[in-house]
Amino acid sequence: MKHSSAVKLAAVRHYLAGKAGMDATAAEFRISHTYLCYLINLYRLHGREVLLPAPKRSYAPEFKLHVVLSVQQGTDSLPRVAARYNIPSHTTVKNWVRLYQEKGTNAFRQTTRDREKMMTHPPENDPPMTHEALLEELRYLRAENAYLKAMQEHLLEKKPPGAGEKARVVQSLRTGHPLPDLLKAAGLARSTLYYQLARQRAGDKYAQVKALIVSLFHEHKGCYGYRRIRSALCAPGRRLSEKTVRKLMQQLGLKSPVRQKKYRAYRGGAGRVVENILGRDFRAGRPCEKWVTDVTEFNVGGRKLYLSPVLDLFNGEIVAWETSCRPAMELVRRMTEKALRKRRGKGHLLIHSDQGWHYQMRSYQQALEQKGVQQSMSRRGNCLDNAVMENFFGHLKAEMYYRKQYRSVEELEKDIRAYIRYWNHKRIKLSLGGLSPVAFRAEYLKTG
């Protein structure tokens, strides 16, 4: 059954795009498995144009002998040989081999009809090859076959082999084949070969750095991206660019989770709303100058858990936090009392929240007034006014909650406790010069 060029090209691209395996692609386009393998090899070796319609071809006797000798000297299949020499069907190669076995070198002698055709259309190619030229060609074919056999796994992959892999294969075959023939088969310059071999002898200069990257990545449970990894690596004085660290992490298959962003709209008020004094000015010059707070929800097998933390805008530290299975006022009250007990100094303190009903309650507002704390609230339905708190919730859920299937609320509470301790004491912030919140506060108090 003949197939159009469009069908051939579509089948090859379907397989190379990873949409289906070899058998499934062959079945979908009604092409035999062997013929599909041939088309794929043809496409990889000669490009898209080789599958487009082309005029009928005729082959010189020397070319036929050349192909037959390559078949006999090598171990490649007939479809692979046909693909290498851009012959439309491996059956043609099979017939040439059969003729050669029956008649020897006389199999490809020109007939009277061939000679008449040659007289009508004089050949543009060179005169027949001499015996020495054939031997030289045979020697090259042996080197080419050995090279292609060694590179077979790479030829079957989507990406062509790089110069480093070509150099490694050429070097391994040098004892049995002349170097010029191997370089010609690989399409490699002699200078490139020696450059790549020198690099391979030198070894991987980033081996130690890669080991440190893996150690840091797993120490932080996969939460660090390339920027934080780079900051941690450069702490002892090692100089690495972000681009280099990102490339090494890609080679190692290490990637931090992508946070899922979720917008939660305002659901109504229950008391007195106060002015937005913070005004998205998330900078603080000292500890306990500006705090932000909010409540977030977790779901564990149908049961709910609520977390209410307080974050210091000076260094991003979680000052205090509480959890509860109900979003009652008691949750926010306990958290507020705990945070105020940890308040350092007697300077002015501003605490900012959204317009949640907890923060509008008179009991909450009185507790702040008694401690001399000024209250601030986001504008209605505007989560960006409390972006730093939302940012913490995003990290917490992406780096901990979404990465594990929790079986109980108690298990989740334990992990929240561990994560907040990790956030405060170990997780570095680039905005703090590569220090953790607690370390940054300690440096501030030491110099102050």
C-alpha positions as a Markdown table, in Angstrom:
| # | Residue | x | y | z |
|---|---|---|---|---|
| 1 | Met | 0.0 | 0.0 | 0.0 |
| 2 | Lys | 1.4 | 3.4 | -1.1 |
| 3 | His | 1.2 | 6.3 | 1.3 |
| 4 | Ser | 1.2 | 10.0 | 0.4 |
| 5 | Ser | 4.0 | 12.3 | 1.5 |
| 6 | Ala | 1.5 | 14.1 | 3.8 |
| 7 | Val | 0.7 | 10.8 | 5.6 |
| 8 | Lys | 4.3 | 9.9 | 6.0 |
| 9 | Leu | 5.3 | 13.3 | 7.4 |
| 10 | Ala | 2.3 | 13.3 | 9.8 |
| 11 | Ala | 3.1 | 9.9 | 11.1 |
| 12 | Val | 6.8 | 10.7 | 11.7 |
| 13 | Arg | 5.9 | 14.0 | 13.5 |
| 14 | His | 3.2 | 12.3 | 15.5 |
| 15 | Tyr | 5.7 | 9.8 | 16.9 |
| 16 | Leu | 8.6 | 12.3 | 17.4 |
| 17 | Ala | 6.2 | 14.6 | 19.3 |
| 18 | Gly | 5.7 | 11.8 | 21.9 |
| 19 | Lys | 1.9 | 11.6 | 21.2 |
| 20 | Ala | 2.1 | 7.8 | 20.9 |
| 21 | Gly | 4.5 | 4.9 | 20.8 |
| 22 | Met | 5.7 | 3.1 | 17.6 |
| 23 | Asp | 3.0 | 0.5 | 17.5 |
| 24 | Ala | 0.1 | 2.9 | 18.2 |
| 25 | Thr | 1.4 | 5.4 | 15.6 |
| 26 | Ala | 1.8 | 2.7 | 13.0 |
| 27 | Ala | -1.8 | 1.5 | 13.7 |
| 28 | Glu | -3.3 | 5.0 | 13.6 |
| 29 | Phe | -1.7 | 5.9 | 10.2 |
| 30 | Arg | -2.1 | 2.3 | 8.8 |
| 31 | Ile | 1.6 | 2.0 | 8.2 |
| 32 | Ser | 3.6 | -1.1 | 9.0 |
| 33 | His | 5.9 | -1.1 | 12.0 |
| 34 | Thr | 9.0 | -1.7 | 9.8 |
| 35 | Tyr | 8.1 | 1.0 | 7.3 |
| 36 | Leu | 7.5 | 3.5 | 10.1 |
| 37 | Cys | 10.9 | 2.8 | 11.6 |
| 38 | Tyr | 12.4 | 3.4 | 8.1 |
| 39 | Leu | 10.6 | 6.7 | 7.7 |
| 40 | Ile | 11.7 | 7.9 | 11.2 |
| 41 | Asn | 15.3 | 7.1 | 10.4 |
| 42 | Leu | 15.0 | 8.8 | 7.0 |
| 43 | Tyr | 13.6 | 11.9 | 8.6 |
| 44 | Arg | 16.3 | 12.1 | 11.3 |
| 45 | Leu | 19.2 | 11.6 | 8.8 |
| 46 | His | 18.0 | 13.7 | 5.9 |
| 47 | Gly | 15.3 | 16.1 | 7.2 |
| 48 | Arg | 11.8 | 16.9 | 6.2 |
| 49 | Glu | 12.5 | 17.3 | 2.4 |
| 50 | Val | 13.3 | 13.6 | 2.0 |
| 51 | Leu | 9.6 | 12.7 | 2.7 |
| 52 | Leu | 8.3 | 15.1 | 0.0 |
| 53 | Pro | 7.5 | 14.0 | -3.5 |
| 54 | Ala | 10.7 | 13.5 | -5.6 |
| 55 | Pro | 11.3 | 12.4 | -9.3 |
| 56 | Lys | 12.2 | 8.8 | -10.0 |
| 57 | Arg | 15.8 | 8.1 | -9.3 |
| 58 | Ser | 18.3 | 5.9 | -11.1 |
| 59 | Tyr | 21.5 | 4.6 | -9.3 |
| 60 | Ala | 24.9 | 4.1 | -10.8 |
| 61 | Pro | 26.5 | 0.6 | -10.6 |
| 62 | Glu | 29.2 | 1.8 | -8.3 |
| 63 | Phe | 26.6 | 3.3 | -5.9 |
| 64 | Lys | 24.7 | -0.1 | -5.7 |
| 65 | Leu | 28.0 | -1.9 | -5.0 |
| 66 | His | 28.8 | 0.6 | -2.4 |
| 67 | Val | 25.5 | 0.0 | -0.6 |
| 68 | Val | 25.7 | -3.8 | -0.9 |
| 69 | Leu | 29.2 | -3.8 | 0.6 |
| 70 | Ser | 28.0 | -1.6 | 3.5 |
| 71 | Val | 25.3 | -4.1 | 4.2 |
| 72 | Gln | 27.7 | -7.1 | 4.2 |
| 73 | Gln | 30.3 | -5.3 | 6.3 |
| 74 | Gly | 28.0 | -3.9 | 8.9 |
| 75 | Thr | 25.3 | -5.2 | 11.2 |
| 76 | Asp | 22.6 | -2.6 | 10.5 |
| 77 | Ser | 19.1 | -3.7 | 9.3 |
| 78 | Leu | 18.1 | -3.2 | 5.7 |
| 79 | Pro | 15.6 | -0.3 | 6.5 |
| 80 | Arg | 18.4 | 1.5 | 8.4 |
| 81 | Val | 20.8 | 1.2 | 5.5 |
| 82 | Ala | 18.1 | 2.3 | 3.1 |
| 83 | Ala | 17.4 | 5.3 | 5.3 |
| 84 | Arg | 21.1 | 6.2 | 5.5 |
| 85 | Tyr | 21.5 | 6.3 | 1.7 |
| 86 | Asn | 18.1 | 7.9 | 1.1 |
| 87 | Ile | 16.7 | 4.9 | -0.9 |
| 88 | Pro | 12.9 | 5.0 | -0.9 |
| 89 | Ser | 12.5 | 1.3 | 0.0 |
| 90 | His | 14.6 | -1.3 | 1.8 |
| 91 | Thr | 13.2 | -3.9 | -0.7 |
| 92 | Thr | 15.4 | -2.2 | -3.3 |
| 93 | Val | 18.5 | -2.8 | -1.1 |
| 94 | Lys | 17.3 | -6.4 | -0.5 |
| 95 | Asn | 17.1 | -7.0 | -4.3 |
| 96 | Trp | 20.6 | -5.5 | -4.8 |
| 97 | Val | 22.0 | -7.8 | -2.2 |
| 98 | Arg | 20.3 | -10.8 | -3.8 |
| 99 | Leu | 21.7 | -9.9 | -7.2 |
| 100 | Tyr | 25.2 | -9.5 | -5.8 |
| 101 | Gln | 25.0 | -12.9 | -4.1 |
| 102 | Glu | 23.9 | -14.5 | -7.4 |
| 103 | Lys | 26.1 | -12.8 | -9.9 |
| 104 | Gly | 28.9 | -11.2 | -7.9 |
| 105 | Thr | 30.4 | -8.0 | -9.2 |
| 106 | Asn | 28.8 | -8.6 | -12.6 |
| 107 | Ala | 25.4 | -8.0 | -11.1 |
| 108 | Phe | 25.6 | -4.3 | -11.6 |
| 109 | Arg | 27.2 | -4.1 | -15.0 |
| 110 | Gln | 25.4 | -1.8 | -17.4 |
| 111 | Thr | 23.2 | -3.4 | -20.0 |
| 112 | Thr | 23.0 | -2.2 | -23.6 |
| 113 | Arg | 19.8 | -0.3 | -22.7 |
| 114 | Asp | 21.6 | 1.4 | -19.9 |
| 115 | Arg | 24.4 | 2.4 | -22.1 |
| 116 | Glu | 22.0 | 3.8 | -24.7 |
| 117 | Lys | 20.3 | 5.8 | -22.0 |
| 118 | Met | 23.7 | 7.1 | -20.8 |
| 119 | Met | 24.5 | 8.2 | -24.4 |
| 120 | Thr | 21.2 | 10.0 | -24.7 |
| 121 | His | 21.6 | 11.6 | -21.2 |
| 122 | Pro | 25.4 | 11.8 | -20.5 |
| 123 | Pro | 26.2 | 11.3 | -16.8 |
| 124 | Glu | 27.2 | 14.2 | -14.7 |
| 125 | Asn | 29.0 | 12.1 | -12.2 |
| 126 | Asp | 32.7 | 11.0 | -12.2 |
| 127 | Pro | 34.1 | 8.0 | -14.1 |
| 128 | Pro | 33.8 | 4.6 | -12.5 |
| 129 | Met | 35.8 | 4.2 | -9.3 |
| 130 | Thr | 39.2 | 2.3 | -9.4 |
| 131 | His | 40.0 | -0.7 | -7.4 |
| 132 | Glu | 42.0 | 1.4 | -4.9 |
| 133 | Ala | 39.1 | 3.9 | -4.6 |
| 134 | Leu | 36.7 | 1.1 | -3.9 |
| 135 | Leu | 39.0 | -0.3 | -1.2 |
| 136 | Glu | 39.3 | 3.2 | 0.3 |
| 137 | Glu | 35.5 | 3.6 | 0.2 |
| 138 | Leu | 35.1 | 0.2 | 1.8 |
| 139 | Arg | 37.5 | 1.2 | 4.6 |
| 140 | Tyr | 35.4 | 4.3 | 5.3 |
| 141 | Leu | 32.1 | 2.3 | 5.2 |
| 142 | Arg | 33.5 | 0.0 | 7.9 |
| 143 | Ala | 34.3 | 3.0 | 10.1 |
| 144 | Glu | 30.9 | 4.5 | 9.4 |
| 145 | Asn | 29.1 | 1.3 | 10.2 |
| 146 | Ala | 31.0 | 0.9 | 13.5 |
| 147 | Tyr | 30.3 | 4.6 | 14.4 |
| 148 | Leu | 26.6 | 4.3 | 13.6 |
| 149 | Lys | 26.3 | 1.1 | 15.5 |
| 150 | Ala | 27.9 | 2.7 | 18.6 |
| 151 | Met | 25.5 | 5.7 | 18.2 |
| 152 | Gln | 22.4 | 3.6 | 17.7 |
| 153 | Glu | 20.8 | 4.6 | 21.0 |
| 154 | His | 21.3 | 8.3 | 20.3 |
| 155 | Leu | 20.0 | 8.1 | 16.8 |
| 156 | Leu | 16.7 | 6.6 | 18.1 |
| 157 | Glu | 16.3 | 9.6 | 20.5 |
| 158 | Lys | 14.6 | 12.9 | 19.7 |
| 159 | Lys | 17.7 | 14.9 | 20.3 |
| 160 | Pro | 20.8 | 14.4 | 18.2 |
| 161 | Pro | 24.0 | 13.5 | 20.1 |
| 162 | Gly | 26.2 | 16.3 | 21.1 |
| 163 | Ala | 29.9 | 16.9 | 20.3 |
| 164 | Gly | 31.0 | 15.4 | 23.6 |
| 165 | Glu | 29.2 | 12.1 | 23.0 |
| 166 | Lys | 30.5 | 12.0 | 19.4 |
| 167 | Ala | 34.0 | 12.5 | 20.6 |
| 168 | Arg | 33.7 | 9.7 | 23.2 |
| 169 | Val | 32.5 | 7.2 | 20.6 |
| 170 | Val | 35.2 | 8.2 | 18.1 |
| 171 | Gln | 37.9 | 7.8 | 20.7 |
| 172 | Ser | 36.6 | 4.3 | 21.6 |
| 173 | Leu | 36.8 | 3.2 | 17.9 |
| 174 | Arg | 40.2 | 4.6 | 17.1 |
| 175 | Thr | 42.0 | 1.3 | 17.6 |
| 176 | Gly | 40.1 | -0.4 | 14.8 |
| 177 | His | 39.6 | 2.3 | 12.3 |
| 178 | Pro | 41.5 | 5.3 | 10.9 |
| 179 | Leu | 40.8 | 8.5 | 12.6 |
| 180 | Pro | 40.0 | 10.6 | 9.5 |
| 181 | Asp | 37.3 | 8.1 | 8.5 |
| 182 | Leu | 35.8 | 8.2 | 12.0 |
| 183 | Leu | 35.8 | 12.0 | 12.0 |
| 184 | Lys | 34.1 | 12.1 | 8.6 |
| 185 | Ala | 31.4 | 9.6 | 9.7 |
| 186 | Ala | 30.8 | 11.7 | 12.9 |
| 187 | Gly | 30.9 | 15.0 | 11.1 |
| 188 | Leu | 33.5 | 16.1 | 13.7 |
| 189 | Ala | 36.5 | 18.4 | 13.3 |
| 190 | Arg | 39.8 | 17.1 | 14.7 |
| 191 | Ser | 40.2 | 20.2 | 16.9 |
| 192 | Thr | 36.7 | 19.6 | 18.3 |
| 193 | Leu | 37.6 | 16.0 | 19.1 |
| 194 | Tyr | 40.7 | 16.9 | 21.1 |
| 195 | Tyr | 38.9 | 19.8 | 22.9 |
| 196 | Gln | 36.0 | 17.5 | 24.0 |
| 197 | Leu | 38.5 | 14.8 | 25.1 |
| 198 | Ala | 40.4 | 17.3 | 27.2 |
| 199 | Arg | 37.2 | 18.5 | 28.9 |
| 200 | Gln | 36.2 | 14.9 | 29.6 |
| 201 | Arg | 39.6 | 14.2 | 31.2 |
| 202 | Ala | 39.3 | 17.3 | 33.3 |
| 203 | Gly | 36.0 | 15.9 | 34.8 |
| 204 | Asp | 32.9 | 17.8 | 36.0 |
| 205 | Lys | 34.1 | 21.0 | 37.6 |
| 206 | Tyr | 30.6 | 21.4 | 39.2 |
| 207 | Ala | 30.5 | 17.9 | 40.8 |
| 208 | Gln | 31.0 | 19.3 | 44.3 |
| 209 | Val | 28.5 | 22.1 | 43.7 |
| 210 | Lys | 25.9 | 19.7 | 42.4 |
| 211 | Ala | 26.3 | 17.6 | 45.6 |
| 212 | Leu | 25.7 | 20.7 | 47.7 |
| 213 | Ile | 22.7 | 21.6 | 45.6 |
| 214 | Val | 21.1 | 18.2 | 46.1 |
| 215 | Ser | 21.9 | 18.4 | 49.9 |
| 216 | Leu | 20.3 | 21.8 | 50.2 |
| 217 | Phe | 17.3 | 21.0 | 48.1 |
| 218 | His | 16.4 | 17.9 | 50.2 |
| 219 | Glu | 17.3 | 19.6 | 53.5 |
| 220 | His | 14.6 | 22.2 | 52.7 |
| 221 | Lys | 12.2 | 19.5 | 51.4 |
| 222 | Gly | 12.3 | 20.8 | 47.9 |
| 223 | Cys | 11.0 | 24.3 | 48.9 |
| 224 | Tyr | 14.1 | 26.2 | 47.6 |
| 225 | Gly | 14.2 | 27.4 | 44.0 |
| 226 | Tyr | 17.4 | 28.3 | 42.2 |
| 227 | Arg | 17.6 | 31.9 | 43.7 |
| 228 | Arg | 17.6 | 30.7 | 47.3 |
| 229 | Ile | 19.8 | 27.7 | 46.5 |
| 230 | Arg | 22.3 | 30.2 | 45.0 |
| 231 | Ser | 22.1 | 32.5 | 48.0 |
| 232 | Ala | 22.8 | 29.5 | 50.3 |
| 233 | Leu | 25.7 | 28.3 | 48.2 |
| 234 | Cys | 27.4 | 31.7 | 48.0 |
| 235 | Ala | 27.2 | 32.2 | 51.8 |
| 236 | Pro | 30.7 | 30.7 | 52.4 |
| 237 | Gly | 32.2 | 32.9 | 49.7 |
| 238 | Arg | 31.6 | 30.7 | 46.6 |
| 239 | Arg | 30.7 | 32.8 | 43.5 |
| 240 | Leu | 28.0 | 31.4 | 41.3 |
| 241 | Ser | 25.6 | 33.1 | 39.0 |
| 242 | Glu | 21.8 | 32.5 | 39.1 |
| 243 | Lys | 22.0 | 31.2 | 35.5 |
| 244 | Thr | 24.6 | 28.6 | 36.5 |
| 245 | Val | 22.6 | 27.3 | 39.5 |
| 246 | Arg | 19.4 | 27.2 | 37.5 |
| 247 | Lys | 21.2 | 25.2 | 34.7 |
| 248 | Leu | 22.7 | 22.7 | 37.3 |
| 249 | Met | 19.3 | 22.2 | 39.0 |
| 250 | Gln | 17.8 | 21.5 | 35.6 |
| 251 | Gln | 20.5 | 18.9 | 34.9 |
| 252 | Leu | 19.7 | 17.3 | 38.3 |
| 253 | Gly | 16.0 | 17.4 | 37.8 |
| 254 | Leu | 15.4 | 19.6 | 40.8 |
| 255 | Lys | 12.5 | 22.0 | 40.8 |
| 256 | Ser | 10.7 | 23.8 | 43.6 |
| 257 | Pro | 6.8 | 23.6 | 43.7 |
| 258 | Val | 4.7 | 26.3 | 42.0 |
| 259 | Arg | 2.4 | 28.0 | 44.4 |
| 260 | Gln | -1.3 | 27.9 | 43.7 |
| 261 | Lys | -2.8 | 31.4 | 43.9 |
| 262 | Lys | -6.3 | 31.6 | 45.3 |
| 263 | Tyr | -8.4 | 34.8 | 45.7 |
| 264 | Arg | -10.8 | 34.9 | 48.6 |
| 265 | Ala | -13.4 | 37.7 | 48.4 |
| 266 | Tyr | -14.8 | 39.7 | 51.3 |
| 267 | Arg | -17.9 | 38.1 | 52.7 |
| 268 | Gly | -19.4 | 40.9 | 54.8 |
| 269 | Gly | -18.9 | 42.7 | 58.1 |
| 270 | Ala | -20.1 | 42.2 | 61.7 |
| 271 | Gly | -18.8 | 45.3 | 63.6 |
| 272 | Arg | -16.8 | 48.4 | 63.2 |
| 273 | Val | -14.4 | 48.8 | 60.3 |
| 274 | Val | -11.3 | 51.0 | 60.8 |
| 275 | Glu | -9.1 | 52.9 | 58.3 |
| 276 | Asn | -6.4 | 51.3 | 56.1 |
| 277 | Ile | -3.5 | 53.0 | 57.9 |
| 278 | Leu | -0.8 | 50.6 | 56.6 |
| 279 | Gly | -1.6 | 51.6 | 53.0 |
| 280 | Arg | 0.5 | 48.8 | 51.5 |
| 281 | Asp | 3.7 | 50.1 | 53.1 |
| 282 | Phe | 5.1 | 46.8 | 54.1 |
| 283 | Arg | 8.4 | 48.2 | 55.2 |
| 284 | Ala | 9.4 | 48.3 | 58.9 |
| 285 | Gly | 12.5 | 49.8 | 60.4 |
| 286 | Arg | 12.6 | 47.8 | 63.6 |
| 287 | Pro | 11.0 | 44.7 | 65.2 |
| 288 | Cys | 7.4 | 45.0 | 66.5 |
| 289 | Glu | 6.7 | 48.1 | 64.5 |
| 290 | Lys | 4.2 | 46.7 | 62.0 |
| 291 | Trp | 2.4 | 43.3 | 62.3 |
| 292 | Val | -0.1 | 41.7 | 59.8 |
| 293 | Thr | -2.5 | 38.9 | 60.6 |
| 294 | Asp | -5.3 | 36.8 | 58.9 |
| 295 | Val | -7.0 | 33.4 | 59.2 |
| 296 | Thr | -6.7 | 30.6 | 56.6 |
| 297 | Glu | -8.5 | 27.3 | 56.2 |
| 298 | Phe | -7.3 | 23.7 | 55.6 |
| 299 | Asn | -9.4 | 20.7 | 54.7 |
| 300 | Val | -8.4 | 17.2 | 56.0 |
| 301 | Gly | -10.8 | 14.4 | 55.0 |
| 302 | Gly | -13.8 | 16.6 | 55.4 |
| 303 | Arg | -12.7 | 18.1 | 58.7 |
| 304 | Lys | -11.5 | 21.8 | 58.8 |
| 305 | Leu | -8.5 | 23.3 | 60.5 |
| 306 | Tyr | -8.1 | 27.1 | 60.9 |
| 307 | Leu | -4.7 | 28.8 | 61.3 |
| 308 | Ser | -4.4 | 32.4 | 62.7 |
| 309 | Pro | -0.8 | 33.7 | 62.7 |
| 310 | Val | 0.8 | 37.2 | 63.3 |
| 311 | Leu | 3.8 | 38.2 | 61.0 |
| 312 | Asp | 6.3 | 40.9 | 61.7 |
| 313 | Leu | 6.9 | 43.0 | 58.6 |
| 314 | Phe | 10.4 | 43.9 | 59.9 |
| 315 | Asn | 11.8 | 40.4 | 59.1 |
| 316 | Gly | 8.8 | 38.2 | 58.0 |
| 317 | Glu | 9.0 | 36.3 | 61.3 |
| 318 | Ile | 5.8 | 34.6 | 62.6 |
| 319 | Val | 5.5 | 36.1 | 66.1 |
| 320 | Ala | 2.7 | 33.9 | 67.3 |
| 321 | Trp | 0.1 | 31.6 | 65.9 |
| 322 | Glu | -2.9 | 29.4 | 66.9 |
| 323 | Thr | -4.9 | 26.6 | 65.3 |
| 324 | Ser | -8.5 | 25.5 | 65.9 |
| 325 | Cys | -11.1 | 23.2 | 64.3 |
| 326 | Arg | -13.6 | 26.1 | 64.4 |
| 327 | Pro | -13.1 | 29.7 | 63.2 |
| 328 | Ala | -14.4 | 31.1 | 66.5 |
| 329 | Met | -13.4 | 34.3 | 68.1 |
| 330 | Glu | -11.4 | 32.4 | 70.7 |
| 331 | Leu | -8.9 | 31.4 | 68.0 |
| 332 | Val | -8.0 | 35.1 | 67.3 |
| 333 | Arg | -8.2 | 36.1 | 70.9 |
| 334 | Arg | -5.6 | 33.5 | 72.0 |
| 335 | Met | -3.3 | 34.3 | 69.1 |
| 336 | Thr | -3.5 | 38.1 | 69.9 |
| 337 | Glu | -2.7 | 37.5 | 73.6 |
| 338 | Lys | 0.2 | 35.3 | 72.8 |
| 339 | Ala | 1.6 | 37.8 | 70.3 |
| 340 | Leu | 1.3 | 40.7 | 72.6 |
| 341 | Arg | 3.1 | 38.8 | 75.4 |
| 342 | Lys | 6.1 | 38.5 | 73.0 |
| 343 | Arg | 6.1 | 42.2 | 72.1 |
| 344 | Arg | 9.5 | 43.7 | 72.5 |
| 345 | Gly | 10.0 | 47.3 | 73.6 |
| 346 | Lys | 7.3 | 50.0 | 74.2 |
| 347 | Gly | 7.5 | 51.7 | 70.7 |
| 348 | His | 4.5 | 52.3 | 68.5 |
| 349 | Leu | 2.9 | 49.1 | 67.1 |
| 350 | Leu | 0.5 | 48.8 | 64.2 |
| 351 | Ile | -1.4 | 45.6 | 63.5 |
| 352 | His | -3.1 | 45.2 | 60.1 |
| 353 | Ser | -5.7 | 42.6 | 59.0 |
| 354 | Asp | -8.5 | 42.3 | 56.5 |
| 355 | Gln | -12.1 | 43.1 | 57.3 |
| 356 | Gly | -12.9 | 39.7 | 58.7 |
| 357 | Trp | -15.6 | 39.6 | 61.4 |
| 358 | His | -13.0 | 38.6 | 64.1 |
| 359 | Tyr | -11.2 | 41.9 | 63.7 |
| 360 | Gln | -14.4 | 44.0 | 63.7 |
| 361 | Met | -15.5 | 42.5 | 67.1 |
| 362 | Arg | -15.5 | 45.0 | 70.0 |
| 363 | Ser | -13.6 | 42.6 | 72.3 |
| 364 | Tyr | -10.7 | 42.3 | 69.9 |
| 365 | Gln | -10.5 | 46.1 | 69.3 |
| 366 | Gln | -10.6 | 46.8 | 73.1 |
| 367 | Ala | -7.7 | 44.3 | 73.7 |
| 368 | Leu | -5.6 | 46.3 | 71.2 |
| 369 | Glu | -6.6 | 49.6 | 72.7 |
| 370 | Gln | -5.6 | 48.5 | 76.2 |
| 371 | Lys | -2.1 | 47.6 | 75.0 |
| 372 | Gly | -1.7 | 50.8 | 73.0 |
| 373 | Val | -1.8 | 49.0 | 69.6 |
| 374 | Gln | -3.1 | 50.8 | 66.6 |
| 375 | Gln | -5.4 | 48.8 | 64.3 |
| 376 | Ser | -5.5 | 48.9 | 60.5 |
| 377 | Met | -7.8 | 47.1 | 58.0 |
| 378 | Ser | -7.6 | 46.4 | 54.3 |
| 379 | Arg | -10.1 | 47.9 | 52.0 |
| 380 | Arg | -13.2 | 45.9 | 51.3 |
| 381 | Gly | -12.6 | 42.9 | 49.1 |
| 382 | Asn | -9.0 | 43.9 | 48.4 |
| 383 | Cys | -6.6 | 41.1 | 49.3 |
| 384 | Leu | -3.5 | 43.0 | 48.0 |
| 385 | Asp | -3.7 | 45.3 | 51.0 |
| 386 | Asn | -2.6 | 42.3 | 53.1 |
| 387 | Ala | -0.3 | 40.8 | 50.5 |
| 388 | Val | 2.5 | 39.8 | 52.8 |
| 389 | Met | 0.2 | 37.6 | 54.9 |
| 390 | Glu | -1.3 | 36.1 | 51.8 |
| 391 | Asn | 2.2 | 35.4 | 50.6 |
| 392 | Phe | 3.0 | 33.5 | 53.7 |
| 393 | Phe | -0.1 | 31.4 | 53.4 |
| 394 | Gly | 0.8 | 30.7 | 49.7 |
| 395 | His | 4.3 | 29.4 | 50.7 |
| 396 | Leu | 2.9 | 27.3 | 53.6 |
| 397 | Lys | 0.4 | 25.5 | 51.4 |
| 398 | Ala | 2.6 | 25.1 | 48.3 |
| 399 | Glu | 5.7 | 23.9 | 50.2 |
| 400 | Met | 3.9 | 21.8 | 52.8 |
| 401 | Tyr | 0.1 | 21.3 | 52.6 |
| 402 | Tyr | -0.4 | 20.5 | 48.9 |
| 403 | Arg | 2.6 | 18.1 | 48.8 |
| 404 | Lys | 1.2 | 15.6 | 51.2 |
| 405 | Gln | -2.0 | 13.6 | 51.7 |
| 406 | Tyr | -3.0 | 14.2 | 55.4 |
| 407 | Arg | -4.9 | 11.6 | 57.3 |
| 408 | Ser | -5.8 | 13.6 | 60.4 |
| 409 | Val | -6.0 | 17.1 | 61.7 |
| 410 | Glu | -3.4 | 16.3 | 64.4 |
| 411 | Glu | -0.9 | 15.3 | 61.7 |
| 412 | Leu | -1.5 | 18.6 | 59.9 |
| 413 | Glu | -1.1 | 20.6 | 63.1 |
| 414 | Lys | 2.3 | 18.9 | 63.8 |
| 415 | Asp | 3.5 | 19.8 | 60.3 |
| 416 | Ile | 2.3 | 23.4 | 60.6 |
| 417 | Arg | 4.3 | 23.7 | 63.8 |
| 418 | Ala | 7.4 | 22.3 | 62.2 |
| 419 | Tyr | 7.0 | 24.5 | 59.1 |
| 420 | Ile | 6.6 | 27.7 | 61.1 |
| 421 | Arg | 9.7 | 26.8 | 63.1 |
| 422 | Tyr | 11.5 | 26.1 | 59.8 |
| 423 | Trp | 10.2 | 29.4 | 58.3 |
| 424 | Asn | 11.5 | 31.4 | 61.3 |
| 425 | His | 14.8 | 29.8 | 61.9 |
| 426 | Lys | 16.1 | 28.2 | 58.7 |
| 427 | Arg | 14.3 | 29.4 | 55.6 |
| 428 | Ile | 16.4 | 32.2 | 54.1 |
| 429 | Lys | 14.9 | 35.3 | 52.6 |
| 430 | Leu | 16.7 | 37.1 | 49.7 |
| 431 | Ser | 15.3 | 40.4 | 50.9 |
| 432 | Leu | 17.1 | 39.9 | 54.2 |
| 433 | Gly | 20.5 | 39.3 | 52.6 |
| 434 | Gly | 20.2 | 35.5 | 52.6 |
| 435 | Leu | 19.4 | 35.3 | 56.3 |
| 436 | Ser | 16.5 | 33.6 | 58.0 |
| 437 | Pro | 14.0 | 36.0 | 59.9 |
| 438 | Val | 15.4 | 35.0 | 63.3 |
| 439 | Ala | 19.0 | 35.4 | 62.2 |
| 440 | Phe | 18.2 | 38.8 | 60.7 |
| 441 | Arg | 16.6 | 40.0 | 63.9 |
| 442 | Ala | 19.6 | 38.8 | 65.9 |
| 443 | Glu | 22.0 | 40.7 | 63.6 |
| 444 | Tyr | 19.8 | 43.8 | 64.0 |
| 445 | Leu | 19.8 | 43.6 | 67.8 |
| 446 | Lys | 23.6 | 42.9 | 67.9 |
| 447 | Thr | 24.4 | 46.0 | 65.8 |
| 448 | Gly | 21.8 | 48.1 | 67.4 |
